[in-house]
Amino acid sequence: MPRSVNAVASRARRKKILKRTKGQFGRRKNVWTVAKNSWEKGQQYAYRDRRNKKREFRALWITRINAGVRAYGMSYSVFMGKLHANNIELNRKVLADLALNNPEAFKAVVEKVK
Protein backbone atom coordinates (compact mmCIF):
# COMPACT_ATOMS: atom_id res chain seq x y z
CA MET A 1 0.00 0.00 0.00
CA PRO A 2 1.43 3.38 -0.95
CA ARG A 3 2.33 5.94 1.68
CA SER A 4 -0.32 8.56 2.43
CA VAL A 5 1.10 12.09 2.80
CA ASN A 6 -1.98 14.34 2.97
CA ALA A 7 -0.70 16.79 0.37
CA VAL A 8 -3.83 18.92 0.71
CA ALA A 9 -3.10 19.82 4.33
CA SER A 10 0.61 20.31 3.67
CA ARG A 11 -0.10 22.65 0.76
CA ALA A 12 -2.65 24.57 2.83
CA ARG A 13 -0.10 25.02 5.61
CA ARG A 14 2.47 26.35 3.17
CA LYS A 15 -0.01 28.66 1.47
CA LYS A 16 -0.97 30.10 4.86
CA ILE A 17 2.64 31.04 5.63
CA LEU A 18 3.32 32.35 2.11
CA LYS A 19 0.20 34.50 2.35
CA ARG A 20 1.48 35.99 5.62
CA THR A 21 4.90 36.81 4.13
CA LYS A 22 3.43 38.51 1.08
CA GLY A 23 5.04 41.91 0.63
CA GLN A 24 8.45 40.91 1.97
CA PHE A 25 11.58 41.35 -0.12
CA GLY A 26 13.24 38.75 -2.32
CA ARG A 27 13.01 35.05 -1.51
CA ARG A 28 11.35 35.75 1.84
CA LYS A 29 7.99 35.97 0.05
CA ASN A 30 8.05 32.95 -2.25
CA VAL A 31 10.59 30.31 -1.14
CA TRP A 32 8.98 28.07 1.45
CA THR A 33 11.89 27.54 3.86
CA VAL A 34 13.04 31.17 3.73
CA ALA A 35 9.46 32.44 4.12
CA LYS A 36 8.84 30.11 7.07
CA ASN A 37 11.99 31.25 8.87
CA SER A 38 11.20 34.88 8.11
CA TRP A 39 7.65 34.57 9.43
CA GLU A 40 8.77 32.78 12.60
CA LYS A 41 11.41 35.43 13.30
CA GLY A 42 8.80 38.12 12.71
CA GLN A 43 6.54 36.49 15.29
CA GLN A 44 9.42 36.51 17.81
CA TYR A 45 10.01 40.21 17.20
CA ALA A 46 6.28 40.93 17.52
CA TYR A 47 6.09 39.11 20.86
CA ARG A 48 9.17 40.90 22.20
CA ASP A 49 8.14 44.32 20.95
CA ARG A 50 4.64 44.16 22.40
CA ARG A 51 6.44 44.27 25.76
CA ASN A 52 9.06 46.83 24.68
CA LYS A 53 6.33 49.17 23.45
CA LYS A 54 5.05 49.55 27.02
CA ARG A 55 8.54 50.48 28.25
CA GLU A 56 9.09 52.96 25.45
CA PHE A 57 5.77 54.71 26.03
CA ARG A 58 6.40 54.98 29.77
CA ALA A 59 9.82 56.53 29.06
CA LEU A 60 8.19 59.00 26.64
CA TRP A 61 5.56 59.98 29.22
CA ILE A 62 8.24 60.51 31.88
CA THR A 63 10.24 62.72 29.49
CA ARG A 64 7.18 64.83 28.68
CA ILE A 65 6.20 65.24 32.33
CA ASN A 66 9.77 66.17 33.24
CA ALA A 67 9.88 68.81 30.48
CA GLY A 68 6.52 70.16 31.66
CA VAL A 69 7.45 70.51 35.33
CA ARG A 70 10.91 71.96 34.64
CA ALA A 71 9.11 75.11 33.43
CA TYR A 72 7.79 75.50 36.99
CA GLY A 73 11.19 74.97 38.64
CA MET A 74 10.68 71.37 39.73
CA SER A 75 12.18 68.04 38.74
CA TYR A 76 10.22 64.98 37.70
CA SER A 77 11.08 62.96 40.81
CA VAL A 78 10.15 65.78 43.19
CA PHE A 79 6.89 66.35 41.30
CA MET A 80 5.92 62.67 41.40
CA GLY A 81 6.81 62.45 45.09
CA LYS A 82 4.60 65.44 45.91
CA LEU A 83 1.85 64.08 43.69
CA HIS A 84 1.73 60.85 45.69
CA ALA A 85 2.03 62.74 49.01
CA ASN A 86 -1.06 64.78 48.09
CA ASN A 87 -2.97 61.64 47.03
CA ILE A 88 -3.50 62.84 43.48
CA GLU A 89 -4.26 59.72 41.44
CA LEU A 90 -3.22 60.74 37.92
CA ASN A 91 -1.13 58.26 35.97
CA ARG A 92 1.83 59.17 33.79
CA LYS A 93 -0.11 58.77 30.56
CA VAL A 94 -2.71 61.35 31.60
CA LEU A 95 -0.10 63.73 33.04
CA ALA A 96 1.96 63.59 29.85
CA ASP A 97 -1.13 64.26 27.76
CA LEU A 98 -2.00 67.26 29.95
CA ALA A 99 1.54 68.61 29.74
CA LEU A 100 1.52 68.36 25.95
CA ASN A 101 -2.04 69.26 24.95
CA ASN A 102 -3.52 71.17 27.88
CA PRO A 103 -0.85 73.30 29.60
CA GLU A 104 -3.40 75.24 31.69
CA ALA A 105 -4.72 72.08 33.33
CA PHE A 106 -1.17 70.82 33.86
CA LYS A 107 -0.22 74.12 35.48
CA ALA A 108 -3.20 73.75 37.83
CA VAL A 109 -1.97 70.29 38.85
CA VAL A 110 1.55 71.64 39.46
CA GLU A 111 0.20 74.54 41.54
CA LYS A 112 -1.94 72.17 43.59
CA VAL A 113 1.11 70.01 44.31
CA LYS A 114 3.46 72.87 45.26
N, C-alpha and C positions, 0 to 999 in steps of 0.2 A: 504494500500500500504506500502510495507516495506521501511525502511529508506535507503537512498542512501548515501554511505560513501566515494566513490571514492578511493578505496583501491590502485588503480594503482598509483595515484599521491602521496598518503601518503607514499607508499613503495619507490617510486622514491626519494622522499625528504629524507627519512631515509638513503637510499643507498648512496646518495650524501654526507651526513655528515659522514657516516661510511667509505666511500672511503677516505675522507679528513683526518680522524684520524688514518688511517692505519699506522702502525709503532710505535704507542704509546704503553705504557706499561700497562699490566693488563686489567682491565675492560674498560679502556678509549677507547680501539679500537673496542670493540664488543658489549657493552651494550648501548642501544640507549640513555638513559637519561644521563649516565655518559659521553658518547662520545659527545653528544650535548653540555653539559656544558663545557667540556674540549675544544671543538672547539671554542665556543663563547669566552671563557677566552683567548684562544690563539689569537683570532682576536683582542681583547682589547689590549693585550701585543704588537701585531704587529703594531697597530695604534699608541700607545704611543711611541714605540721604533723607529718608523720612524722619530719622532721628536727628540728623545734623541740622535739618531745617529749623527745628525747635530751638536748638542752641544758637543758631545764627540770628533768628528773630529776637531772642532774648537779649543778645549782645547789641543788636540794633536799637532796641527799646531803651536799654541802659545808656547808650551813647546819646540818644535824643533827649532823655530826661536830664542827663548830666549837662548837656549844652544848654538846656532850658533853665536849669537852676543856677548855672554859673552867672547868668545875667543878673541874678538877684544876690550875688555874693555868697553863694553856698556851694558846697560840693555834693556830689551824688550821694555819698555814704552818709553824710550828715543829714541830708534831706530825707533819705529813707529811714534813718534812725528816728528822726523827729516825727515822721509820718506814722510809724508804728507806735511811738510813745503817745501820740494823740488819738490813737485808735481810728485812723482814717483808712478804710478798707478799699483802696483803689489799687488795682494791679498795674504792673509795668506797662502792659499793652495800652490800657486806658490813659495812663499818665503820659506816655509817649505821644499818643494821638492828640491829647489836649495841648501838649507843648508845641506840636507841629501845626495843628489846624485851628486851635482855639486858644491863643495866648492869653486872652482876658481871663478865661476860666482857670487856666494854669496859674496865672498870677494870683488869683483868689486862693487857690490851694496853697501856694507858697506862703502867702500872707497869713493864712490860717495856721500854718505850721510854725512860723517864726515866733 
